[in-house]
């Protein structure tokens, strides 16, 4: 029952991912191509059959399950071509069809073996030949994928790698998962040979592959950088930017950066284009029940307009707001207002909480940097960290929530 659940879950998540890639993220990412989609179709078909075979004893279902396993041989060249297109940007050509000859030849021999009597030595010979051919196919393409990774990542110094770190991490993760799947297949062949059980009923280790494919699918779904893609430009070391409020030189130091250089970016805003982060209110926006709050309001009511201007002034100092340690205490210290007053303002006089106010400021700063050409020489991941987010994922969701579109679409 658990195996059937895992098989159906893998097929369902694969189907969900395929629909997302086909209809929502069709042309958005260099990491999504036809080979990834072909692999998904194969996995969906295969594990759906495996799931059904756990409940039905009919021999025809078992045979179809075996065929699903054989058709999955086409996944091997698909994975190689996927890596090749991502790393080398080689588009599909008719010569790519040659990669699918060997898997389908093995498939034909396997179908022939189905028609041979179970006790026949000829059938055993076909089965053993197919297992050996499959292992050779796995070995060849595993080495080919490793060579591509070695040329693009492993042989190079960190500063020489042109792809963003996130692409490197994704491809290394995918290659590790595929290697484990290949090992599972070889071990499965060994068990079949040693136990002398070659029929379609020998499916003991297939759940391992299902689990590994499920991990790959989940990794793609939870990673907007994979779905939307990366800025494939290399990082820049220093950015000098100007705003109406400050001239700041900010050094962006990353481990892979060896040589520093400075590029001046002039950020201009048209009159009337300034974004108001908050909607302040001189009157409480919700009922005050606490007597202390009522008393405090009466004491600072005449000062609220001045407080609002001071707070806005601080939040326009982007280099300060984007620091990780920027909090209410730091804000109170900068505007020279008691922290109890600042807390009161955000509680009763602001449409936004302090956290959301800061987040809108960070995203606004990100839009300014994008307009200034920041992404021409930097990655989206470095932009997210530069404006104060821990990683690209929370930055992406915050950007989409506030601006209404993704950073790539902006």
Secondary structure, 3 states (H helix, E strand, C coil): CHHHHHHHHHHHHHHHHHHHHHHHCCCCCCCCCHHHHHHHHHHHHHHHHHHHHCCCCCHHHHHHHHHHHHHCCHHHHHHHHHHHHHHHCCCCCHHHHHHHHHHHHHHHHHHHHHCCCCCCHHHHHHHHHHHHHHHHHHHHHHHHHHHHHHHHHHCCCHHHCCCCHHHHHHHHHHHHHHHHHHHHHHHHHHHHHHHCCCCCCCCCCHHHHHHHHHHHHHHHHCCHHHHHCCCCCCCCCEEEEECCCCEEEEECCCCCCCCCCEEEEECCCCCCCCCCCCCECCCCCCCCCCHHHHHHHHHHHHHHHHHHHHHHHHHCCHHHHCCCCCCHHHHHHHHCCCHHHHHHHHHHCECCCHHHHHHHHHHHHHHHHHHCCHHHCCCHHHHHHHCCCCCHHHHHHHHHHHHCCCCCCC
